[in-house]
Amino acid sequence: QVQLVESGGGLVQSGGSLRLSCAASGSGFGIYAMGWYRQAPGKQRELVARITSDGSTAYADSVKGRFSISRDNAKNTVYLQMNSLKLEDAAVYYCNVENIFRTGYWGQGTQVTVSS
């Protein structure tokens, strides 16, 4: 079983920055990929950014150039640096971890609110 603990959400003004963190813990697993998804009210959950064990990254087009994902393999932690936040970035952000068997686990979600 994998436990994910997210932190870093909150309220920020448009144009501001936030950094999300997600720490994974558990036993008997190896992490393949870590990522962030988000879900705004009335919308489907969507991929924001993802990083694999070899460092390959993928971003949603809407966040390219503004968000940056990174990971600390030694700490099993993934970070999402969000800059130049826009009103449309407001959502609940969920951490996702895939183990080497491609089994996915979700965090509880952290709210990001962007004010004008």
Secondary structure per residue as TSV (DSSP state, phi and psi in degrees):
chain	resnum	aa	ss	phi	psi
A	1	Q	-	360.0	142.3
A	2	V	E	-115.1	134.1
A	3	Q	E	-111.7	136.0
A	4	L	E	-120.0	130.9
A	5	V	E	-120.4	115.9
A	6	E	E	-99.9	151.5
A	7	S	E	-155.1	164.0
A	8	G	-	108.3	-7.8
A	9	G	-	-71.8	172.5
A	10	G	E	158.7	-162.9
A	11	L	E	-103.3	131.9
A	12	V	E	-143.1	150.5
A	13	Q	E	-78.4	154.0
A	14	S	T	-55.4	133.6
A	15	G	T	93.8	-10.4
A	16	G	-	-84.1	-172.8
A	17	S	-	-132.1	151.2
A	18	L	E	-143.1	154.5
A	19	R	E	-126.3	121.0
A	20	L	E	-97.0	145.6
A	21	S	E	-129.2	149.1
A	22	C	E	-143.7	118.5
A	23	A	E	-106.4	129.3
A	24	A	E	-103.6	139.9
A	25	S	E	-142.4	162.3
A	26	G	E	147.3	-176.3
A	27	S	S	-128.9	149.9
A	28	G	S	73.0	30.0
A	29	F	-	-138.6	156.3
A	30	G	-	-120.1	137.1
A	31	I	E	-86.9	130.7
A	32	Y	E	-95.4	-51.5
A	33	A	E	-139.0	151.4
A	34	M	E	-132.5	144.5
A	35	G	E	-160.3	176.2
A	36	W	E	-126.9	136.0
A	37	Y	E	-123.0	163.9
A	38	R	E	-142.4	154.3
A	39	Q	E	-140.7	117.7
A	40	A	-	-93.3	157.9
A	41	P	T	-55.6	129.7
A	42	G	T	78.6	4.0
A	43	K	S	-121.3	161.7
A	44	Q	-	-77.1	155.1
A	45	R	-	-67.5	136.0
A	46	E	E	-132.1	152.1
A	47	L	E	-69.7	134.1
A	48	V	E	-102.0	-53.3
A	49	A	E	-159.6	152.9
A	50	R	E	-148.2	144.9
A	51	I	E	-138.2	133.0
A	52	T	E	-94.9	175.5
A	53	S	T	-64.5	-23.6
A	54	D	T	-93.3	7.3
A	55	G	-	91.4	0.5
A	56	S	-	-69.2	137.1
A	57	T	E	-121.7	155.6
A	58	A	E	-143.0	141.9
A	59	Y	E	-132.6	149.6
A	60	A	-	-66.9	145.1
A	61	D	G	-57.3	-33.8
A	62	S	G	-69.0	-16.1
A	63	V	G	-116.4	-3.5
A	64	K	T	-58.1	133.8
A	65	G	T	86.9	-12.9
A	66	R	T	-115.2	-35.7
A	67	F	E	-107.4	150.1
A	68	S	E	-139.4	129.1
A	69	I	E	-105.5	142.4
A	70	S	E	-148.0	166.1
A	71	R	E	-145.1	150.9
A	72	D	E	-113.4	101.6
A	73	N	G	-63.5	-34.4
A	74	A	G	-65.6	-30.2
A	75	K	G	-102.7	0.5
A	76	N	T	49.8	46.1
A	77	T	E	-125.6	138.7
A	78	V	E	-118.7	143.8
A	79	Y	E	-122.6	148.9
A	80	L	E	-130.2	109.1
A	81	Q	E	-88.8	119.1
A	82	M	E	-114.2	115.3
A	83	N	-	-114.8	162.5
A	84	S	S	49.1	49.0
A	85	L	-	-63.8	142.0
A	86	K	-	-115.1	163.0
A	87	L	G	-56.4	-37.1
A	88	E	G	-74.4	-4.6
A	89	D	G	-83.0	-10.6
A	90	A	-	-63.7	128.8
A	91	A	E	-178.4	174.4
A	92	V	E	-89.0	126.4
A	93	Y	E	-101.2	130.5
A	94	Y	E	-116.7	133.8
A	95	C	E	-83.1	141.9
A	96	N	E	-133.1	135.7
A	97	V	E	-128.3	134.4
A	98	E	E	-112.2	130.6
A	99	N	E	-85.7	-176.8
A	100	I	T	-66.6	-15.5
A	101	F	T	-94.2	7.8
A	102	R	-	64.7	25.7
A	103	T	-	-82.1	130.3
A	104	G	E	-101.2	147.7
A	105	Y	E	-131.3	146.6
A	106	W	E	-117.8	145.2
A	107	G	-	-81.0	177.3
A	108	Q	-	-81.3	-13.3
A	109	G	-	96.4	145.9
A	110	T	E	-135.0	134.3
A	111	Q	E	-81.6	131.8
A	112	V	E	-116.6	120.4
A	113	T	E	-117.2	129.9
A	114	V	E	-117.0	124.3
A	115	S	E	-106.4	154.5
A	116	S	-	-86.7	360.0
